[in-house]
Amino acid sequence: MSVSAPNGPVPRRMLGVYVLNTVSRGMTMTTASTNAATDAVPADPDEKPRAAPLSLDAWKQFVNVAKPYWLGEEKRQAWLLLLLLIVLMLAETKFAVMLNDQAGEMTSALAGKNGDRFWTSVRACLFILAFAVPIYAFYYYMRDRFANHWRRWLTSRFLDSYLKGRKYYALGADKEIDNPDQRISEDINTFTGRSIHFLLIFLGSLMQLVAFSAVLWSISHVLVGVLALYAFIGTVVALYVFGNPLIHLNFWQLRLEADFRFSLMRLRENAESIAFYRGEAQERAHIDGKFAKVIRNYAKLIRKQRSLNLFQRTFSQLTLVLPGVILADGVLSGQLEVGRAIQAAGAFTAVLGAVGVIVDNFESLSRFVAGIDRLQALSTLLLPDPDAPQAAADSLPPRIAMRPGAHLALEALTLYPPQSERVLIKELNLALQPGDALLITGDSGCGKSSLLRAIAGLWDRGSGTIQHPPLEQLFFLPQQPYLQSGTLRSQLIYPSAQSSLSDAELLDILAQVHLPRLAERVGGLDAVHDWEKLLSVGEQQRLAFGRVLVHQPRIVILDEATSALDSANEAALYARLRASGTTLISIAHRAAVLRHHTHVLRLKGEGEWELHEADGYRFDGQAAGTELKQAVAVAVPVPVLVVAAAA
């Protein structure tokens, strides 16, 4: 659904004679919502809006987003493109003035029944149009090319920061903003296109004001005074009556449309689970709730736009009457030619369009400002001011320190989940030597997967230190493997884009993970399929083990990575990893995997933990042999698994 109202800008007409009007130039753009990145229920649109009004704050937000392009490495090309557009605009404005003069000339010739004068003016018009039309078309081409160039640069800048340091994960976990994907894909496109659109409109209005004011002043001083007062009143009414409500409603329309789109995307991505549950009624109710909010907000939006359109139409149509009323006495008395009156009317319309540009484009400006606020919020998180972080960092809660080292070690590690003060793990100390295998167990929700996220650097709320080898030497196998769109080869070598392994070596790896006929079955290593639908979860998990054999990391971390495998396949894959000398960290609930590990870390909840040797450990939580360690905040060194303080 489009956010824009059905009615577009009001066209300008000059007493039956149409001219090139540079004020109305621009692109017609509608703001549609795209993918959302969160299913959080948005606040009610009646709440106080976050979007900045048409004010100095909105201008500052615009400058913060736009400045790097105009002052950075792309500044030379940006200013050259802008200069070219200004030259084209100057030429177009000159042609508009010339056509307006010829329109008056033709009218005077017809009124005086002077055929030679009339046809001379017609030939002059055709000559002007022969140059004006190509320049007009080239202007639009260069404007759109400029917007496309700016969008490519700005999108690339945001994507670099979005993917750097796994910020995409942090934004999703902390939920500091909604729908970052929509802001990158849609809001940037709207920002660049509309920025150039309004920049050129304002520059064109300035040129038009200068060009036509001289014509208008030479014909009637009174008309100039009426025009100035009329434009001032119209602009004040537009800003103070329609400004904030339209920005508020457009801001929420963007968000509500995105939430509606995401509810449909969730239905598609979880279609099988919903079908098993026969949850269509619940899903329909959820989707209907999201869509109802879209419709309610849009109804408010179009009611406000109806009033704005009524005001804009009245403001525009009165220009058909005002010049005639003011100039009527001069024309009727014979002091002013009819052609000069036509010129004055055309100049009046052009100058009014220049000084009333905010009124004519107010609806688009309100949508533009709403989008700027969303993009500025994302820019603040992804592209922080280099002068600001130090002051902000002082107020942040303690963070877990990450330190390079020869092996993996946890020193006095205390862990909290994001946006929560619940203690998952308190003062954990351990170190893993090459060839060790640690099994992490405990009740659901005690923090097992959370500990793995901390080791991976995804969660850092807490205190203590994690010492780790280069992250390239750590490989994580989640319970549900990620399969990208691409070939079977790309699934096997992921996350690398290329591999030095031959096809024969890759096929041998598939055989080692008990998928010997997979390549033949799907059409070869370069076959492309929807792998999540084609492969069973068990096959996906074995394919993920194949990735480990491709990359041969020093440490492999498995988060219930064999949950869909039978006992034979599970035992064989664990044995293959242990035989390679890889250090293992596993989360599992099956007693059968215990024999593939040297030690067991049992998380008891509320920050408490126990560390045991694997020999003699039973999954009921009691060790058959001697318990080596039980701690809340006290750590005792143990063999092989070395306490970090002693390492």
Rosetta blueprint (number, residue, H / E / L):
1 M L
2 S E
3 V L
4 S L
5 A L
6 P L
7 N L
8 G L
9 P L
10 V L
11 P L
12 R L
13 R L
14 M E
15 L L
16 G L
17 V E
18 Y L
19 V L
20 L L
21 N L
22 T H
23 V H
24 S H
25 R L
26 G L
27 M L
28 T L
29 M L
30 T L
31 T L
32 A E
33 S L
34 T L
35 N L
36 A L
37 A L
38 T L
39 D L
40 A L
41 V L
42 P L
43 A L
44 D L
45 P L
46 D L
47 E L
48 K L
49 P L
50 R L
51 A L
52 A L
53 P L
54 L L
55 S L
56 L H
57 D H
58 A H
59 W H
60 K H
61 Q H
62 F H
63 V H
64 N H
65 V H
66 A H
67 K H
68 P H
69 Y H
70 W H
71 L H
72 G L
73 E L
74 E L
75 K H
76 R H
77 Q H
78 A H
79 W H
80 L H
81 L H
82 L H
83 L H
84 L H
85 L H
86 I H
87 V H
88 L H
89 M H
90 L H
91 A H
92 E H
93 T H
94 K H
95 F H
96 A H
97 V H
98 M H
99 L H
100 N H
101 D H
102 Q H
103 A H
104 G H
105 E H
106 M H
107 T H
108 S H
109 A H
110 L H
111 A H
112 G L
113 K L
114 N L
115 G H
116 D H
117 R H
118 F H
119 W H
120 T H
121 S H
122 V H
123 R H
124 A H
125 C H
126 L H
127 F H
128 I H
129 L H
130 A H
131 F H
132 A H
133 V H
134 P H
135 I H
136 Y H
137 A H
138 F H
139 Y H
140 Y H
141 Y H
142 M H
143 R H
144 D H
145 R H
146 F H
147 A H
148 N H
149 H H
150 W H
151 R H
152 R H
153 W H
154 L H
155 T H
156 S H
157 R H
158 F H
159 L H
160 D H
161 S H
162 Y H
163 L H
164 K H
165 G H
166 R H
167 K H
168 Y H
169 Y H
170 A H
171 L H
172 G H
173 A H
174 D H
175 K L
176 E L
177 I L
178 D L
179 N L
180 P H
181 D H
182 Q H
183 R H
184 I H
185 S H
186 E H
187 D H
188 I H
189 N H
190 T H
191 F H
192 T H
193 G H
194 R H
195 S H
196 I H
197 H H
198 F H
199 L H
200 L H
201 I H
202 F H
203 L H
204 G H
205 S H
206 L H
207 M H
208 Q H
209 L H
210 V H
211 A H
212 F H
213 S H
214 A H
215 V H
216 L H
217 W H
218 S H
219 I H
220 S L
221 H H
222 V H
223 L H
224 V H
225 G H
226 V H
227 L H
228 A H
229 L H
230 Y H
231 A H
232 F H
233 I H
234 G H
235 T H
236 V H
237 V H
238 A H
239 L H
240 Y H
241 V H
242 F H
243 G H
244 N H
245 P H
246 L H
247 I H
248 H H
249 L H
250 N H
251 F H
252 W H
253 Q H
254 L H
255 R H
256 L H
257 E H
258 A H
259 D H
260 F H
261 R H
262 F H
263 S H
264 L H
265 M H
266 R H
267 L H
268 R H
269 E H
270 N L
271 A H
272 E H
273 S H
274 I H
275 A H
276 F H
277 Y H
278 R L
279 G L
280 E H
281 A H
282 Q H
283 E H
284 R H
285 A H
286 H H
287 I H
288 D H
289 G H
290 K H
291 F H
292 A H
293 K H
294 V H
295 I H
296 R H
297 N H
298 Y H
299 A H
300 K H
301 L H
302 I H
303 R H
304 K H
305 Q H
306 R H
307 S H
308 L H
309 N H
310 L H
311 F H
312 Q H
313 R H
314 T H
315 F H
316 S H
317 Q H
318 L H
319 T H
320 L H
321 V L
322 L H
323 P H
324 G H
325 V H
326 I H
327 L H
328 A H
329 D H
330 G H
331 V H
332 L H
333 S L
334 G L
335 Q L
336 L L
337 E L
338 V H
339 G H
340 R H
341 A H
342 I H
343 Q H
344 A H
345 A H
346 G H
347 A H
348 F H
349 T H
350 A H
351 V H
352 L H
353 G H
354 A H
355 V H
356 G L
357 V H
358 I H
359 V H
360 D H
361 N L
362 F H
363 E H
364 S H
365 L H
366 S H
367 R H
368 F H
369 V H
370 A H
371 G H
372 I H
373 D H
374 R H
375 L H
376 Q H
377 A H
378 L H
379 S H
380 T H
381 L H
382 L H
383 L L
384 P L
385 D L
386 P L
387 D L
388 A L
389 P H
390 Q H
391 A H
392 A H
393 A H
394 D L
395 S L
396 L L
397 P L
398 P L
399 R E
400 I L
401 A E
402 M E
403 R E
404 P E
405 G L
406 A L
407 H L
408 L E
409 A E
410 L E
411 E E
412 A E
413 L E
414 T E
415 L E
416 Y L
417 P L
418 P L
419 Q L
420 S L
421 E L
422 R L
423 V L
424 L L
425 I E
426 K E
427 E E
428 L E
429 N E
430 L E
431 A E
432 L E
433 Q L
434 P L
435 G L
436 D L
437 A E
438 L E
439 L E
440 I E
441 T E
442 G E
443 D L
444 S L
445 G L
446 C L
447 G L
448 K H
449 S H
450 S H
451 L H
452 L H
453 R H
454 A H
455 I H
456 A L
457 G L
458 L L
459 W L
460 D L
461 R E
462 G E
463 S E
464 G E
465 T E
466 I E
467 Q E
468 H E
469 P L
470 P L
471 L H
472 E H
473 Q H
474 L E
475 F E
476 F E
477 L E
478 P L
479 Q L
480 Q L
481 P L
482 Y L
483 L L
484 Q L
485 S L
486 G E
487 T E
488 L H
489 R H
490 S H
491 Q H
492 L H
493 I H
494 Y L
495 P L
496 S L
497 A L
498 Q L
499 S L
500 S L
501 L L
502 S L
503 D H
504 A H
505 E H
506 L H
507 L H
508 D H
509 I H
510 L H
511 A H
512 Q H
513 V L
514 H L
515 L L
516 P L
517 R L
518 L H
519 A H
520 E H
521 R H
522 V H
523 G L
524 G L
525 L L
526 D L
527 A L
528 V E
529 H E
530 D L
531 W H
532 E H
533 K H
534 L H
535 L L
536 S L
537 V H
538 G H
539 E H
540 Q H
541 Q H
542 R H
543 L H
544 A H
545 F H
546 G H
547 R H
548 V H
549 L H
550 V H
551 H H
552 Q L
553 P L
554 R L
555 I E
556 V E
557 I E
558 L E
559 D E
560 E L
561 A L
562 T L
563 S L
564 A L
565 L L
566 D L
567 S H
568 A H
569 N H
570 E H
571 A H
572 A H
573 L H
574 Y H
575 A H
576 R H
577 L H
578 R H
579 A H
580 S L
581 G L
582 T L
583 T E
584 L E
585 I E
586 S E
587 I E
588 A L
589 H L
590 R L
591 A H
592 A H
593 V H
594 L H
595 R H
596 H H
597 H L
598 T L
599 H E
600 V E
601 L E
602 R E
603 L E
604 K E
605 G E
606 E L
607 G E
608 E E
609 W E
610 E E
611 L E
612 H E
613 E E
614 A L
615 D L
616 G L
617 Y E
618 R L
619 F L
620 D L
621 G L
622 Q L
623 A E
624 A L
625 G L
626 T L
627 E L
628 L L
629 K E
630 Q E
631 A E
632 V L
633 A L
634 V L
635 A L
636 V L
637 P L
638 V L
639 P L
640 V L
641 L L
642 V L
643 V L
644 A H
645 A H
646 A H
647 A L
